[in-house]
Amino acid sequence: MPELRSVPVRGVELNVALAGSGPAVLLLHGFPHTWELWTDVMAELSGRYRVIAPDLRGFGRSGRSSAGYDARSLADDAEALLTALGEPSAAVVGIDAGAPPAFLLALRRPERVRRLVLMESLLGTLPGAEDFLAAGPPWWFGFHAVPDLAETVLEGHEAEYVDWFLRSGTLGDGVRPALRDAFVRAYTGRDALRAAFAVYRALPESAARIEHATAAARLTVPTMAVGAHPVGRALEHQLRPLADDLTGHLIEDCGHIVPLHRPRALLALLGPFLAADRAPLPAAG
């Protein structure tokens, strides 16, 4: 089992799961998840790496704040967490709401990110987003964005709401009961919901931060984009004009919650990609 530690970061206490030793791998979850999203991949990764899986600010057992939920601020949290744990750099893996902060960290501070993996997300409204948004944004984006509405309507019905995302995110398969119950607990109560929805309420600011950052820099970190259903290759298409070194993959018959729905397929991609920066340097000749 991972060690759980509370780490003070930029005014909040982040709940962080730690496992293994070696080069650091930082895993950033999305909605409606916690660090436990990574349960099925952590055991294998921790055989070669020091795996760091926080609950994002406001999520799970991490501290809540009145601000700091835009992608730039969450990227700053991630960098500060690495510093607090004594890690000069890490491979960074982000999915859903964890992907834009991972992207901005790699774009702005490439010396802190050895390799970058982004899954099932969009980077604001950068070109390529239309591949996913052709029929308009998903309905919950607007619902979550209205201050005080979603948390008021959903209080007392959190389990049913989380269940919908867990089923749809696994193409109807769902997740095992212990994980399902952990996610429901993490999103129960008006304050927990409000903190989670703050990420959606910060989406315009996040999009502006991404647009500004990509106008000033290219993504030089070796990057892998992983798509499934429903985002597919939209994220890869957004990254293609920005990245110097990009590999794209689409996992077939896989729902949005890739690390729980198809962990073996994900590990088959992560293993070689993360191991590439551990290869010995060629001999001087």
C-alpha positions in Angstrom: 0.0 0.0 0.0 1.2 3.5 -0.7 2.3 5.8 2.1 -0.1 8.7 2.6 1.5 12.0 3.7 0.2 15.5 4.2 2.5 18.0 2.5 2.2 21.8 2.9 2.1 23.4 -0.6 1.4 27.0 -1.3 -1.1 27.6 1.5 -2.8 24.2 1.5 -2.0 20.7 2.8 -2.0 18.2 -0.1 -2.8 14.6 0.6 -0.1 12.6 -1.3 0.3 8.9 -1.9 3.9 7.8 -2.2 5.3 4.5 -3.4 8.6 3.0 -4.6 12.0 4.6 -5.1 14.0 5.9 -8.1 13.3 8.7 -10.5 10.1 10.5 -9.6 6.8 10.0 -11.5 4.1 12.5 -10.7 0.5 11.5 -11.4 -2.3 14.1 -11.6 -5.9 13.0 -11.5 -9.1 14.6 -12.7 -12.9 14.6 -11.9 -14.5 12.8 -10.2 -11.3 11.1 -9.0 -8.7 11.2 -6.2 -5.2 9.8 -6.2 -6.8 6.4 -6.0 -7.5 6.7 -9.8 -3.9 5.5 -10.1 -4.2 2.4 -7.9 -3.9 -0.1 -10.7 -0.8 1.3 -12.2 1.1 2.4 -9.1 2.2 -1.0 -8.0 4.0 -1.7 -11.3 5.5 1.8 -11.6 6.7 1.8 -8.1 9.0 -1.1 -8.9 11.2 1.3 -10.8 10.1 4.8 -9.8 9.2 6.9 -6.9 5.5 7.4 -7.6 3.9 10.6 -6.3 0.1 10.8 -6.6 -1.5 13.8 -4.8 -5.1 14.7 -4.4 -5.3 18.0 -6.2 -6.0 21.2 -4.3 -9.6 21.0 -3.0 -10.1 17.3 -3.9 -10.2 14.3 -1.7 -8.3 14.8 1.5 -6.3 17.8 0.3 -7.0 21.2 1.7 -9.5 23.6 0.1 -9.0 27.2 -0.6 -11.1 30.1 -2.0 -8.9 30.4 -5.1 -6.1 28.6 -7.0 -8.0 26.2 -9.2 -7.0 27.4 -12.6 -4.5 25.3 -14.5 -1.5 27.7 -13.9 -2.1 27.6 -10.2 -2.4 23.8 -10.1 0.8 23.6 -12.1 2.5 25.8 -9.5 1.1 23.4 -6.8 2.7 20.5 -8.7 6.1 22.2 -8.9 6.0 23.2 -5.3 5.1 19.6 -4.3 8.1 18.3 -6.2 10.3 20.8 -4.4 8.8 19.9 -1.0 9.6 16.2 -1.6 13.1 16.9 -2.7 12.6 16.0 -6.3 14.4 18.3 -8.8 12.5 16.8 -11.7 9.8 14.2 -12.5 8.0 12.4 -15.4 4.6 14.0 -15.2 1.3 12.2 -16.1 -2.0 14.0 -16.2 -5.5 13.0 -17.1 -8.7 15.1 -17.4 -8.4 18.1 -15.1 -4.9 17.1 -14.3 -3.6 17.3 -17.9 -3.7 21.1 -18.4 -1.6 21.7 -15.2 0.8 19.0 -16.3 1.1 20.7 -19.7 1.8 24.1 -18.3 4.4 22.8 -15.9 6.3 21.2 -18.7 5.9 24.2 -21.0 7.0 26.8 -18.5 9.5 24.8 -16.4 10.9 22.1 -18.8 13.9 21.6 -16.5 11.4 20.1 -13.9 9.7 17.7 -16.3 11.7 14.8 -17.8 8.8 13.3 -19.8 5.1 14.3 -20.1 2.1 12.1 -20.6 -1.3 13.7 -21.2 -4.6 11.8 -21.4 -8.2 12.4 -22.2 -8.4 16.2 -21.9 -8.3 19.4 -23.8 -5.9 22.3 -23.6 -8.3 25.2 -23.5 -9.6 26.2 -26.9 -6.3 25.7 -28.8 -6.8 24.5 -32.4 -7.8 20.9 -32.4 -10.3 21.3 -29.6 -13.1 21.4 -32.2 -12.5 17.7 -32.9 -14.1 17.0 -29.5 -16.3 20.1 -29.2 -18.0 19.9 -32.6 -21.4 19.3 -31.0 -20.6 21.7 -28.1 -19.0 21.2 -24.7 -20.2 18.3 -22.6 -23.4 19.2 -20.7 -21.7 19.1 -17.3 -19.2 21.8 -18.2 -22.0 24.4 -18.1 -23.8 22.8 -15.1 -20.6 22.8 -13.0 -19.6 26.3 -14.1 -22.6 28.2 -12.5 -21.6 29.3 -9.0 -23.5 27.6 -6.2 -25.9 25.7 -8.6 -24.5 22.2 -9.0 -23.5 21.7 -5.4 -26.9 22.9 -4.2 -28.8 20.6 -6.6 -26.5 17.6 -6.0 -26.2 17.6 -2.2 -27.7 14.4 -1.0 -27.4 12.8 -4.4 -23.6 12.6 -4.7 -23.4 8.9 -5.1 -25.8 8.8 -8.0 -23.9 11.6 -9.7 -20.4 10.1 -9.2 -21.8 6.7 -10.4 -22.9 8.2 -13.7 -19.3 9.4 -14.4 -17.7 6.1 -13.3 -20.0 4.1 -15.5 -19.8 6.3 -18.6 -16.0 6.7 -18.1 -15.6 2.9 -18.3 -18.1 2.3 -21.1 -20.6 0.9 -18.7 -18.3 -1.5 -16.8 -18.0 0.6 -13.7 -15.2 0.4 -11.1 -14.9 -2.1 -8.2 -16.9 -1.2 -5.1 -14.0 -0.2 -2.9 -12.8 2.5 -5.3 -16.3 3.6 -6.2 -17.1 4.1 -2.5 -13.8 6.0 -2.0 -14.7 8.4 -4.9 -18.2 8.9 -3.5 -16.9 9.8 -0.1 -14.4 12.3 -1.6 -17.3 14.2 -3.4 -19.9 14.0 -0.6 -21.0 17.3 0.9 -21.5 20.8 -0.5 -18.0 22.0 0.3 -16.4 19.0 -1.4 -18.5 19.6 -4.5 -17.9 23.3 -4.5 -14.1 22.8 -4.5 -14.3 20.2 -7.3 -16.4 22.5 -9.4 -14.0 25.4 -8.9 -11.8 23.8 -11.6 -14.7 24.1 -14.1 -15.4 27.7 -12.9 -11.7 28.5 -13.6 -11.8 27.1 -17.2 -11.9 30.5 -18.9 -8.8 31.6 -16.8 -7.1 28.3 -17.6 -7.8 28.7 -21.3 -6.3 32.2 -21.2 -3.2 31.0 -19.3 -2.7 28.2 -21.9 -3.1 30.6 -24.9 -0.7 33.1 -23.4 1.9 30.4 -22.5 1.8 28.7 -25.9 2.3 32.1 -27.7 5.6 32.5 -25.8 7.1 29.0 -25.8 7.2 25.6 -27.4 6.8 22.3 -25.7 10.3 20.8 -25.7 9.8 17.9 -23.3 9.3 14.5 -24.9 5.5 14.1 -24.8 3.0 11.3 -25.2 -0.7 11.9 -25.8 -3.1 9.1 -25.0 -6.7 9.1 -26.2 -9.7 6.9 -25.5 -13.4 7.6 -25.6 -14.7 10.3 -25.8 -11.8 12.7 -26.4 -9.9 10.4 -28.9 -7.1 12.2 -30.8 -8.3 15.7 -30.1 -5.6 16.3 -27.5 -2.9 14.9 -29.8 -4.1 17.3 -32.6 -3.8 20.3 -30.2 -0.3 19.3 -29.2 1.0 18.5 -32.7 1.8 22.1 -33.7 3.3 22.9 -30.3 5.5 19.9 -29.4 9.0 19.2 -30.6 8.8 15.5 -29.7 5.2 14.0 -29.6 4.0 10.5 -29.8 0.2 9.8 -30.0 -1.8 6.7 -29.1 -5.4 5.8 -29.1 -6.5 2.9 -26.8 -9.4 1.1 -28.4 -12.4 0.0 -26.5 -11.4 2.2 -23.6 -13.4 4.7 -21.7 -12.3 8.1 -20.3 -11.0 6.7 -17.0 -8.1 5.0 -18.7 -6.0 4.1 -15.6 -8.9 2.1 -14.1 -10.6 0.8 -17.3 -7.6 -0.4 -19.2 -4.6 -0.3 -16.8 -2.6 -3.0 -18.7 -2.9 -1.2 -22.0 -1.9 2.0 -20.3 1.1 0.4 -18.6 2.2 -1.1 -22.0 2.5 2.5 -23.3 3.9 4.1 -20.1 6.6 1.5 -19.5 8.7 2.1 -22.6 8.0 5.8 -22.7 9.0 6.5 -19.1 12.0 4.1 -19.4 13.5 6.0 -22.3 15.0 8.6 -20.1 16.7 5.9 -18.0 18.6 4.5 -21.0 22.4 4.8 -20.8 24.0 7.6 -22.8 25.8 6.5 -25.9 29.5 6.1 -25.6 31.5 9.0 -26.9 33.2 8.2 -30.1 
